[in-house]
Amino acid sequence: MIMAEFSIFPVGTGESLSPYVARCTKIIEECGVKNQLHAMGTILEGSWDQVFGVIKRCFEELEKDCPRISLNIKVDFRKGESYRMDAKVKAVLSKI
């Protein structure tokens, strides 16, 4: 299983990016991959093919009408583990 944090947005389309983020968020929700949206991006959890398939679909969606796109991806892999996204947050909160 991998967790991938990514942000994708067009460059040069104005100040507000929420319409583009909403388009990608809809794709993510339709794919059924475990996810968590936050202020600076989205975290996905699943197999390599699932996660990168979603990121590819988001890219293809924005590519339709955005001549320039910024995409940042950070990946964490751990064999045999799943639902790490929730467990990592709970582990930190339990220590506060």
C-alpha positions in Angstrom: 0.0 0.0 0.0 1.1 3.5 -0.6 0.0 6.9 0.6 0.5 9.7 -1.8 0.0 13.4 -1.1 -0.5 15.4 -4.2 -1.5 18.8 -5.3 -2.4 19.7 -8.8 -3.4 23.1 -10.1 -3.3 25.2 -13.3 -0.8 28.1 -13.5 -1.9 31.4 -15.0 -5.7 30.9 -14.6 -6.2 33.5 -11.9 -6.2 33.7 -8.2 -8.9 31.2 -7.2 -8.1 27.6 -7.8 -11.1 26.0 -6.1 -13.1 25.3 -9.3 -10.1 23.2 -10.6 -9.7 21.5 -7.2 -13.4 20.7 -7.2 -13.1 19.0 -10.6 -10.3 16.8 -9.3 -12.1 16.1 -6.0 -15.1 14.8 -8.0 -12.8 12.4 -9.8 -11.2 11.2 -6.6 -14.6 10.6 -5.0 -15.8 8.7 -8.0 -12.7 6.4 -8.0 -13.4 5.2 -4.4 -9.8 5.4 -3.3 -9.4 6.3 0.4 -8.6 10.0 0.5 -8.4 13.1 2.6 -8.6 16.6 1.2 -6.7 19.3 3.1 -5.9 23.0 2.5 -2.8 22.3 0.5 -3.6 19.1 -1.4 -5.0 15.6 -1.1 -3.8 12.3 0.4 -4.7 9.1 -1.3 -4.2 5.6 0.0 -4.3 2.4 -2.0 -2.3 0.3 -4.5 0.3 2.0 -6.7 -2.0 1.5 -9.8 -5.1 2.8 -8.0 -3.4 5.9 -6.6 -1.5 6.9 -9.8 -4.5 6.1 -11.9 -6.5 8.7 -9.9 -3.6 11.3 -10.2 -3.5 10.6 -14.0 -7.2 11.1 -14.4 -7.0 14.4 -12.5 -4.1 15.5 -14.8 -6.1 14.6 -17.9 -9.1 16.5 -16.6 -7.2 19.7 -16.1 -5.2 19.3 -19.3 -8.5 19.8 -21.3 -8.5 23.5 -20.7 -5.3 24.4 -18.8 -2.2 25.1 -20.9 0.1 24.9 -17.9 -0.3 22.6 -14.8 1.7 22.2 -11.6 1.7 18.8 -10.1 3.5 17.8 -6.8 3.6 14.2 -5.5 5.0 12.8 -2.3 4.8 9.0 -1.8 5.2 6.8 1.3 5.3 3.0 0.8 5.0 0.4 3.5 4.5 -3.3 2.8 1.3 -4.9 4.1 0.0 -1.9 5.8 -3.4 -0.3 5.1 -5.5 2.4 6.6 -2.3 4.1 7.7 -3.7 7.5 7.0 -6.0 7.3 10.0 -3.6 5.4 12.2 -0.8 8.0 11.7 -3.1 10.8 12.8 -4.5 8.9 15.8 -1.0 8.0 16.9 0.0 11.7 17.0 -3.2 12.8 18.7 -2.9 10.2 21.4 0.4 11.7 22.4 -0.9 15.3 22.9 
